[in-house]
Amino acid sequence: MASRTVAHVIVEGLKSLGVQHVFGVVGDALNPLTEAIRTTDGLDWVGCRHEEAAAFAAGAQSQLSGVLGVCAGTVGPGSVHLLNGLYDAAKSRAPVLAICGQVPLAEMGGDYFQEVDNDLLFRDVAVYRATVTSPEQMPRMLESAVRAAVGQGGVAVLTVPADLGDMELGEDRPVRFALGHAVTRPDDAALAEAAELLNSASRVTLLVGRGARDARTEVLRTAELLAAPMVLTLKAKEGFEHDNPYEVGQTGLIGNPAAAHALDRGEALLMLGTDFPYRDWYPKGRKVVQIDVREEHLGRRVPVDVGLAGDVGATLRALLPLLEKAPDRAHLDDARDRFATWREGQRRLADPAHDRRRTGRLRAALDNRDHAVRPEALAAAVDAYASDDAVFTSDTGMATVWLSRFVTMRGSRRLIGSYNLGSMANAMPQALGAQLRTPGRQVVALCGDGGLSMLLGDLMTIAAHRLPVKIVLFDNRRLGMVELEQEQAGLPEFGTVLDNPDFAAVATALGLTGIRVTDPDDLHDGVRKAFETPGPVLLDVTTNPDEVAVPAKPTVGQAWGFAVAKAKEILPGGAG
């Protein structure tokens, strides 16, 4: 074999892993890398308009496919722009490799133009970070970076100085990653202790997270044996929501009263593959068994009586023979009945004509919003028209609330979002990455107007590649979740109003098909047209900014704060 350059070794290694795309913005320090990609079949460079979008796209590909996601940023500012998307990948445990440019070797450490200390910059976000200073360090450093990212489920950053990428390697050996995955379970004594606690409890509730997704069969069998209602985290929707006779939805601010009641009524709580962070939503004074592959998660959110460190599937397979069948199903049946009642109420809210049925003074007070589309109706329509194998992404905020309540993960649907970092602007670039990785599937981005406008430029990336992404915009002219947080605290709305353009017209100007819906009577036709139109589509739906998502357990303090805030907004001298 002929001698290879550092850049060619990187490209060769990525291709061997099954990587198909590298996302980034070109720059001088990346020129050797992009040239190596240009001359390599099966690995494509995807030029984005912003490196943050590139990192989100790479993270989405990793979450969707299980293959390492890859993004790149050039010297200084280009690498800095990657940070937010990389933090999202890190908190989502998505293996991502960031290849960063650096000033020439001779200039490093001299405060050269655009020089940034990448090893310091990425210290918090990366499980591995290193700067290549000699071609003899390759391919060993690439192998170490990939093993760290895949093995630890995180971000690896490999910095390559501008003049190093074209240097040839002295050693001529292929890249070897030797990746493996260990499946572990707790010892028998710990399993026996957990079984004794669960068997002695009269009412058990399950809290199931993303970490249990590959153990669906075992989780359903556990719920059946224990007659336990199953509360899901948002990230567990895609694995457990469909065809599940034990599911009672989600808890927390986006949840429902049935799930909250199931948690509060349970005598024991069994947590499976979840690190649900909101401590206020856990029941108090209950016996708790937690199973998680990451030992540091055990007891982190709520005191745990028995902590089982191990793979959820392997642990449940060992635990199930020790569990006794629950003598009655009253706890499960009660939770499911409450869940069915709540869902029926939600279905009424999803009727586009719901507001027109209001009468009297309430109707008169709402006349100024009478023609705005209910966001519940938009989410329900998307659920109805999207395919059963669609990949959904959602922006943080109210778009995620409506998705969680009205979009069901039936069939082989997938769900990706910034559900741990909670970043704005994630849905559209994640959809970009997802569509490139799965060209034959429908990809739907549920976007908020604040999030979409933040990284609006990468609509042009979608248009340039003719990616058939369907972007559904909840255009309520507000930072809706921030407004709700302000009003629950008794504060008048401030700084949340957005002066939006006609986003459909903007999309058309950028090369997408733009569709705008402003009247509830046109909603279903608009959604149907968006999904039937070939190529990229932006569906801009003006939704009611006053629509409130009531939490699973609204408190008197929240209600009073909301009332005070509304009075301040409306009465003379207030903010409205």
Secondary structure, DSSP 8 states (H G I E B T S, - for coil): ----BHHHHHHHHHHHTT--EEEE---GGGHHHHHHHHTSTT-EEEE-S-HHHHHHHHHHHHHHHSS-EEEEE-TTHHHHTTHHHHHHHHHTT--EEEEEEE--GGGTTS--TT---HHHHTTTTEEEEEE---GGGTTHHHHHHHHHHHHHTSEEEEEEETTTTT-B-SS----------------HHHHHHHHHHHHH-S-EEEEE-GGGGGGHHHHHHHHHHHT--EEE-GGGHHHHSTT-TTEEEE-STT--HHHHHHHHH-SEEEEES-----GGGS-SS-EEEEEESSGGGTTSSS--SEEEES-HHHHHHHHGGG----S--HHHHHHHHHHHHHHHHHHHHT-TTGGGG--HHHHHHTGGGTTSB-HHHHHHHHHHHS-TT-EEEE-TTHHHHHHHHH----TT-EEEE-TTT--SS-HHHHHHHHHHH-TTS-EEEEEEHHHHHHTGGGHHHHHHTT---EEEEEE-SB-HHHHHHHHHTT----S-B-----HHHHHHHHTSEEEEE-SGGGHHHHHHHHHHSSS-EEEEEEB-TT-----SS--HHHHHHHHHHHHHHHSTTS--
